[in-house]
């Protein structure tokens, strides 16, 4: 195919059949694709027991693209970033939400009002929104330290979902947990030593599993119990 013909065909391809909106929205052509994908997957796909919530990149080298980001730790760092929910076993993504930059963030329209924000903290609202189609089914949601937080784990439990997440030390461990106490106990122990503790936040019980690594102490929090025993 000639290059000019390819360019003409490409110019006619669209991802939306919506008319331009009456207000300023740089993402107006994307919302229909995102919303219809999420709606379709909610009815056509039901995830098995383990779900991963993470971030993914849609590669683009055009810095003029709305929402364009440079996320240095990603294999393809340039483009649009999406929050995603995917089944761990099949690797099928069933939940998408575009990450808006501060420069392009919406101030009006239905997508400017983030769901569940009036009910819970922002990160917890995001995780619950991405997993809405699973509420009440008891799956385990795996979260890294970017999404992982005790409020998110507690809110997922209220929605009928369990969770397991990494809690990373920055200035301090999450307030109100025994993570720092566990960290102190593991300090100086042989590499590979494991320690588990039961903890709670309000009325919600959870378990902490700590591993003494060669460089740092890694702690996982889960809401579904543990079969790991203390020791090496």
C-alpha positions as CSV (number, residue, x, y, z in Angstrom):
1,X,0.0,0.0,0.0
2,X,1.3,3.5,-0.9
3,X,2.2,5.7,2.1
4,X,-0.2,8.5,1.0
5,X,-3.1,6.0,0.8
6,X,-2.2,4.7,4.3
7,X,-2.2,8.2,5.6
8,X,-5.6,9.0,4.1
9,X,-7.1,5.8,5.6
10,X,-5.6,6.5,9.0
11,X,-7.1,10.0,9.1
12,X,-10.5,8.5,8.7
13,X,-10.2,6.1,11.6
14,X,-12.0,7.3,14.7
15,X,-12.5,5.9,18.3
16,X,-15.6,8.0,19.0
17,X,-18.8,8.9,17.1
18,X,-19.7,11.7,19.6
19,X,-20.1,15.3,18.6
20,X,-17.7,17.8,20.2
21,X,-18.7,18.9,23.7
22,X,-20.0,22.3,24.6
23,X,-17.2,22.7,27.3
24,X,-13.5,22.4,27.1
25,X,-12.4,18.7,27.3
26,X,-9.2,17.6,25.6
27,X,-10.1,13.9,26.3
28,X,-13.6,14.0,24.8
29,X,-12.8,11.4,22.1
30,X,-11.3,9.0,24.6
31,X,-14.1,8.9,27.2
32,X,-16.6,6.9,25.0
33,X,-14.0,4.2,24.3
34,X,-13.1,3.9,28.0
35,X,-16.7,3.9,29.2
36,X,-17.9,1.4,26.7
37,X,-14.9,-0.9,27.3
38,X,-15.6,-0.9,31.0
39,X,-19.4,-1.4,30.5
40,X,-18.8,-4.2,28.1
41,X,-16.3,-6.0,30.3
42,X,-18.6,-5.7,33.3
43,X,-21.2,-7.7,31.5
44,X,-19.0,-10.0,29.4
45,X,-16.2,-11.0,31.7
46,X,-16.0,-12.1,35.3
47,X,-12.5,-12.4,36.9
48,X,-11.3,-15.4,38.8
49,X,-9.9,-15.1,42.3
50,X,-6.8,-12.9,41.9
51,X,-7.0,-9.4,40.4
52,X,-4.1,-7.0,40.0
53,X,-4.6,-3.2,40.1
54,X,-1.7,-1.4,38.5
55,X,-0.6,1.3,36.0
56,X,-0.1,0.8,32.3
57,X,1.3,3.0,29.5
58,X,-0.1,3.6,26.0
59,X,3.0,4.7,24.2
60,X,3.2,8.0,22.4
61,X,6.2,10.1,21.4
62,X,4.1,13.3,20.8
63,X,4.4,15.6,23.9
64,X,1.4,17.6,22.6
65,X,-0.9,14.7,23.3
66,X,-3.4,15.5,26.0
67,X,-2.4,13.8,29.3
68,X,1.1,13.0,28.0
69,X,3.5,11.8,30.7
70,X,7.1,10.7,31.1
71,X,7.1,7.9,33.6
72,X,10.7,7.0,33.8
73,X,10.4,3.6,35.6
74,X,8.2,2.2,32.8
75,X,9.7,0.2,29.9
76,X,7.9,2.6,27.5
77,X,8.0,5.8,29.5
78,X,6.3,8.2,27.1
79,X,2.6,8.5,26.5
80,X,-0.7,8.2,28.4
81,X,-0.9,6.4,31.6
82,X,-3.9,4.3,32.7
83,X,-5.0,2.8,36.0
84,X,-6.0,-0.8,35.2
85,X,-7.6,-3.8,36.8
86,X,-6.7,-7.1,35.3
87,X,-7.1,-10.8,36.0
88,X,-3.8,-12.3,37.1
89,X,-4.3,-15.7,35.5
90,X,-5.5,-14.7,32.1
91,X,-3.9,-11.2,32.0
92,X,-7.2,-9.8,30.7
93,X,-7.7,-6.1,31.5
94,X,-11.3,-5.4,32.4
95,X,-11.1,-2.0,34.1
96,X,-9.5,1.2,32.7
97,X,-9.2,4.8,33.9
98,X,-7.2,7.4,32.1
99,X,-4.7,9.4,34.3
100,X,-5.2,13.1,33.8
101,X,-2.3,15.5,34.3
102,X,-2.7,18.6,36.5
103,X,-2.4,20.7,33.3
104,X,-5.2,18.8,31.5
105,X,-7.5,18.0,34.5
106,X,-11.2,18.6,33.9
107,X,-13.2,21.1,35.8
108,X,-16.7,20.3,34.4
109,X,-18.6,17.5,32.8
110,X,-19.4,14.0,34.1
111,X,-15.8,12.8,34.0
112,X,-14.7,15.7,36.2
113,X,-16.6,14.3,39.1
114,X,-14.7,11.2,40.3
115,X,-16.9,8.5,41.7
116,X,-16.9,7.5,45.4
117,X,-14.7,10.5,46.4
118,X,-17.4,11.7,48.8
119,X,-17.4,8.4,50.6
120,X,-13.7,7.6,51.0
121,X,-10.1,8.8,50.5
122,X,-9.0,9.3,46.8
123,X,-6.8,6.2,46.4
124,X,-9.4,4.0,48.0
125,X,-12.1,5.5,45.8
126,X,-10.0,4.7,42.7
127,X,-9.4,1.1,43.6
128,X,-13.0,0.5,44.5
129,X,-14.2,2.1,41.3
130,X,-11.9,-0.1,39.1
131,X,-13.2,-3.2,40.8
132,X,-16.8,-2.2,41.0
133,X,-17.9,-5.2,38.8
134,X,-16.5,-7.6,41.4
135,X,-18.2,-6.2,44.5
136,X,-19.5,-8.9,46.8
137,X,-17.8,-11.8,45.0
138,X,-14.8,-12.2,47.4
139,X,-11.8,-11.9,45.0
140,X,-8.4,-11.0,46.2
141,X,-7.1,-7.6,44.9
142,X,-3.3,-7.3,44.7
143,X,-2.0,-3.8,45.1
144,X,1.5,-2.4,45.0
145,X,2.7,0.4,47.3
146,X,1.4,3.0,44.9
147,X,-2.2,1.9,45.5
148,X,-1.7,0.0,48.7
149,X,-2.9,1.6,51.9
150,X,-4.9,0.6,54.9
151,X,-7.9,2.8,53.9
152,X,-8.0,1.1,50.4
153,X,-7.9,-2.4,52.0
154,X,-10.6,-1.5,54.5
155,X,-12.9,0.0,51.9
156,X,-12.4,-3.0,49.6
157,X,-13.4,-5.3,52.5
158,X,-16.6,-3.3,52.9
159,X,-17.3,-3.9,49.2
160,X,-17.0,-7.7,49.7
161,X,-13.4,-8.0,48.4
162,X,-10.2,-9.1,50.0
163,X,-6.8,-7.5,49.4
164,X,-3.1,-8.1,49.7
165,X,-0.7,-5.2,49.4
166,X,2.8,-4.0,49.9
167,X,3.4,-1.3,52.4
168,X,6.7,0.5,51.8
169,X,8.7,2.5,54.3
170,X,9.1,6.2,53.3
171,X,9.2,8.6,56.3
172,X,7.5,6.0,58.5
173,X,5.3,2.9,58.4
174,X,1.5,3.4,58.2
175,X,0.3,5.0,61.4
176,X,-1.8,2.8,63.7
177,X,-0.1,-0.5,62.7
178,X,2.5,-2.8,64.3
179,X,4.7,-2.5,61.2
180,X,7.4,-0.5,63.0
181,X,7.3,-2.9,65.9
182,X,7.8,-5.8,63.5
183,X,10.6,-3.9,61.7
184,X,12.4,-3.4,65.0
185,X,12.1,-7.0,65.9
186,X,13.5,-8.2,62.5
187,X,16.4,-5.8,62.6
188,X,19.7,-7.7,62.9
189,X,18.0,-11.1,62.2
190,X,19.3,-13.6,59.7
191,X,18.4,-12.8,56.1
192,X,15.2,-14.7,55.2
193,X,13.6,-14.5,58.6
194,X,9.8,-14.2,58.4
195,X,7.5,-12.8,61.0
196,X,3.7,-12.5,61.0
197,X,1.4,-10.5,63.2
198,X,-2.3,-10.0,63.5
199,X,-3.3,-6.3,63.6
200,X,-6.5,-4.2,63.3
201,X,-7.7,-0.9,62.1
202,X,-11.0,0.1,63.8
203,X,-13.1,-3.0,63.6
204,X,-11.2,-4.5,60.6
205,X,-8.7,-7.2,61.2
206,X,-5.7,-7.7,59.0
207,X,-2.3,-9.6,59.0
208,X,1.2,-8.3,58.5
209,X,3.9,-10.6,57.0
210,X,7.5,-9.2,57.3
211,X,10.6,-10.6,55.5
212,X,14.1,-9.6,56.4
213,X,15.8,-9.1,53.0
214,X,19.5,-8.3,52.5
215,X,18.9,-4.6,51.9
216,X,15.6,-3.8,53.6
217,X,12.6,-5.2,55.4
218,X,9.6,-5.9,53.2
219,X,6.1,-6.0,54.8
220,X,2.9,-7.3,53.1
221,X,-0.5,-6.6,54.5
222,X,-3.5,-8.8,53.7
223,X,-7.1,-8.9,54.7
224,X,-7.8,-12.6,54.2
225,X,-5.5,-14.3,56.8
226,X,-2.2,-16.1,56.5
227,X,-0.8,-19.6,56.5
228,X,2.8,-18.4,56.9
229,X,4.4,-19.3,60.2
230,X,7.2,-17.2,61.9
231,X,10.7,-18.4,61.3
232,X,13.0,-18.8,58.3
